Amino acid sequence: MSDARQLPAPDEQPAPHAPHDDGYSGAATLVTDGAELSVTVELRGHFQPIDGHYRWYGRLAADPEVTRLLGGRRASVTLRTPQGRALAEAADPDPWGRYRVTGTGTPPFRTAGTRPPGM
């Protein structure tokens, strides 16, 4: 028997976020280097009063096509959801193959401070 500790699967870990955080979970389109790929995302964000910017972040669900497209490296990407689009950076994948994405400014989802289109 090995003493090596195994990391729990990502779905066994609740995604901690403050109650005032905004967020989006669901389908999105990842665009990079002229390629588009349908992905599943879990995104959160909050206004950072120290520097006056809205910071958003999250993970792309593990997907062999994302790994093939990004190749295990950082990349500038665009994320599109039914609620909006935004530039982001995709970072190195975690042990489960999920890429972290981060952005500053308007996120690709509605926030508590935004109104639905047409209002």
C-alpha positions as CSV (number, residue, x, y, z in Angstrom):
1,M,0.0,0.0,0.0
2,S,1.3,3.4,-0.9
3,D,1.4,6.5,1.4
4,A,1.0,8.7,-1.7
5,R,-2.1,10.9,-1.3
6,Q,-4.4,11.1,-4.2
7,L,-6.2,14.3,-5.1
8,P,-9.9,14.1,-5.0
9,A,-11.7,14.4,-8.3
10,P,-12.8,17.9,-9.2
11,D,-16.5,17.1,-8.8
12,E,-15.9,16.1,-5.2
13,Q,-14.6,19.6,-4.4
14,P,-17.2,22.3,-4.0
15,A,-16.3,25.5,-6.0
16,P,-15.8,28.1,-3.2
17,H,-17.0,31.6,-4.1
18,A,-18.3,34.5,-2.1
19,P,-22.1,35.0,-2.2
20,H,-21.6,38.4,-3.9
21,D,-19.7,36.8,-6.8
22,D,-21.2,36.8,-10.2
23,G,-21.0,33.7,-12.4
24,Y,-21.9,31.5,-15.3
25,S,-21.9,27.7,-15.8
26,G,-22.7,26.1,-19.1
27,A,-21.9,26.0,-22.8
28,A,-19.4,28.4,-24.4
29,T,-17.3,28.7,-27.5
30,L,-13.5,28.9,-27.2
31,V,-11.8,30.8,-30.0
32,T,-8.0,30.9,-30.5
33,D,-5.7,31.1,-33.5
34,G,-8.7,31.1,-35.8
35,A,-10.1,27.9,-34.4
36,E,-13.5,27.6,-32.6
37,L,-14.4,24.8,-30.2
38,S,-17.5,24.2,-28.1
39,V,-16.6,23.9,-24.4
40,T,-18.3,23.7,-21.0
41,V,-17.2,26.4,-18.6
42,E,-17.6,27.3,-14.9
43,L,-16.9,31.0,-14.5
44,R,-17.0,33.5,-11.5
45,G,-16.1,37.1,-11.1
46,H,-16.1,40.1,-8.8
47,F,-15.2,43.8,-8.8
48,Q,-11.8,44.5,-7.3
49,P,-12.1,47.8,-5.4
50,I,-8.3,48.1,-5.0
51,D,-7.6,48.6,-8.7
52,G,-11.1,49.4,-9.9
53,H,-11.3,46.4,-12.3
54,Y,-13.8,43.6,-12.7
55,R,-11.8,40.3,-12.5
56,W,-13.3,37.1,-13.7
57,Y,-11.9,33.5,-13.8
58,G,-12.9,29.9,-14.0
59,R,-12.2,26.6,-15.7
60,L,-12.8,24.9,-19.0
61,A,-14.1,21.4,-18.5
62,A,-11.6,18.7,-19.3
63,D,-11.8,17.9,-23.0
64,P,-9.2,16.2,-25.3
65,E,-10.1,18.7,-28.1
66,V,-9.2,21.6,-25.8
67,T,-5.9,19.9,-24.9
68,R,-5.2,19.3,-28.6
69,L,-6.0,22.9,-29.5
70,L,-4.1,24.5,-26.6
71,G,-1.3,22.0,-26.4
72,G,-0.7,22.3,-22.6
73,R,0.4,26.0,-22.9
74,R,-0.9,29.4,-22.1
75,A,-2.9,31.1,-24.8
76,S,-4.8,34.2,-25.5
77,V,-8.4,33.2,-26.2
78,T,-11.9,34.6,-26.7
79,L,-14.8,33.0,-24.8
80,R,-18.3,33.4,-26.1
81,T,-21.4,32.5,-24.1
82,P,-25.1,33.2,-24.8
83,Q,-24.6,36.2,-22.6
84,G,-21.6,37.8,-24.1
85,R,-18.0,37.5,-25.2
86,A,-14.6,38.5,-23.7
87,L,-10.9,38.2,-24.2
88,A,-9.1,35.9,-21.7
89,E,-6.0,34.0,-21.0
90,A,-6.1,30.2,-20.8
91,A,-3.4,28.9,-18.4
92,D,-1.7,25.5,-18.0
93,P,-4.1,22.7,-17.3
94,D,-4.6,21.3,-13.8
95,P,-4.0,17.6,-13.0
96,W,-7.5,16.7,-14.3
97,G,-7.0,18.4,-17.7
98,R,-9.1,21.5,-17.0
99,Y,-7.6,24.8,-18.2
100,R,-7.9,27.9,-16.0
101,V,-9.2,31.0,-17.8
102,T,-8.9,34.6,-16.5
103,G,-9.9,38.0,-17.7
104,T,-10.2,41.6,-16.7
105,G,-13.0,43.9,-17.6
106,T,-16.4,42.9,-19.0
107,P,-16.9,39.2,-18.6
108,P,-18.6,36.9,-21.1
109,F,-21.6,36.6,-18.7
110,R,-24.1,39.0,-17.2
111,T,-23.3,40.4,-13.8
112,A,-25.4,41.9,-11.0
113,G,-24.5,45.3,-12.4
114,T,-25.5,44.6,-16.0
115,R,-28.9,44.7,-17.7
116,P,-30.2,42.1,-20.2
117,P,-29.9,43.2,-23.8
118,G,-32.8,45.4,-25.0
119,M,-33.4,47.1,-21.6
